[in-house]
Amino acid sequence: MTTEARELSGTTQACLAAVKTFVNEYNYSPSVRDIAKAVGRSTSVAYTHLRRLRQHGWITFDDRLARSIRVLK
């Protein structure tokens, strides 16, 4: 784990890991609901952490499109 990743909270790290795992397994982006289920949180909490990951440059996604999450780092 990089120093940058260590600066993320536990739930934020779990969301990033869930995205990476889902993409590796299914070859397409997860939904917010998929991520929420993987980390054991509500969709609202998962979405908050996804926005935080986007702010820090770890992922990108389009709010208007379903399953548009892409990992950048």
VMD Tcl script that draws the C-alpha trace (Angstrom):
set ca {
  {0.00 0.00 0.00}
  {1.37 3.42 -0.94}
  {1.72 6.33 1.45}
  {-1.14 8.07 -0.35}
  {-3.43 5.07 0.18}
  {-2.58 5.02 3.89}
  {-3.92 8.57 4.18}
  {-7.40 7.37 3.16}
  {-9.83 6.28 5.87}
  {-10.57 2.59 6.33}
  {-13.96 2.76 4.63}
  {-12.57 4.82 1.75}
  {-9.80 2.24 1.27}
  {-12.41 -0.53 1.42}
  {-14.46 1.21 -1.30}
  {-11.39 1.51 -3.53}
  {-10.55 -2.15 -2.97}
  {-14.16 -3.13 -3.72}
  {-14.06 -1.24 -7.03}
  {-10.75 -2.84 -8.03}
  {-11.93 -6.33 -7.05}
  {-15.24 -5.98 -8.87}
  {-13.60 -4.73 -12.08}
  {-11.03 -7.55 -11.97}
  {-13.74 -10.15 -11.45}
  {-16.45 -8.92 -13.84}
  {-14.57 -6.67 -16.31}
  {-17.00 -3.78 -15.85}
  {-17.57 -1.11 -13.21}
  {-19.62 -1.80 -10.09}
  {-22.72 0.13 -9.16}
  {-22.81 2.17 -5.96}
  {-25.09 -0.53 -4.58}
  {-22.48 -3.22 -5.36}
  {-19.83 -1.21 -3.53}
  {-22.11 -0.54 -0.56}
  {-22.86 -4.24 -0.25}
  {-19.15 -5.14 -0.47}
  {-18.15 -2.75 2.33}
  {-21.24 -3.30 4.50}
  {-22.43 0.31 4.39}
  {-25.39 2.21 2.97}
  {-25.37 3.50 -0.61}
  {-25.19 7.05 0.75}
  {-22.04 6.30 2.73}
  {-20.49 4.43 -0.21}
  {-21.22 7.35 -2.54}
  {-19.64 9.80 -0.07}
  {-16.45 7.73 -0.08}
  {-16.49 7.45 -3.87}
  {-16.67 11.24 -4.12}
  {-13.72 11.46 -1.71}
  {-11.74 9.03 -3.89}
  {-12.56 11.16 -6.93}
  {-11.41 14.33 -5.13}
  {-8.09 12.68 -4.30}
  {-7.61 11.49 -7.90}
  {-7.93 7.75 -7.27}
  {-11.01 7.23 -9.44}
  {-13.19 9.08 -11.90}
  {-16.88 8.69 -12.68}
  {-19.73 10.52 -14.34}
  {-22.66 11.26 -12.00}
  {-25.04 10.99 -14.96}
  {-23.95 7.53 -16.11}
  {-24.43 4.17 -14.41}
  {-21.35 2.03 -13.80}
  {-18.92 4.69 -15.01}
  {-16.29 4.30 -12.27}
  {-12.71 4.03 -13.54}
  {-9.65 3.50 -11.34}
  {-6.86 5.98 -12.10}
  {-4.17 4.93 -9.59}
}
mol new
graphics top color blue
foreach p $ca { graphics top sphere $p radius 0.5 }
foreach p [lrange $ca 0 end-1] q [lrange $ca 1 end] { graphics top cylinder $p $q radius 0.2 }
display resetview
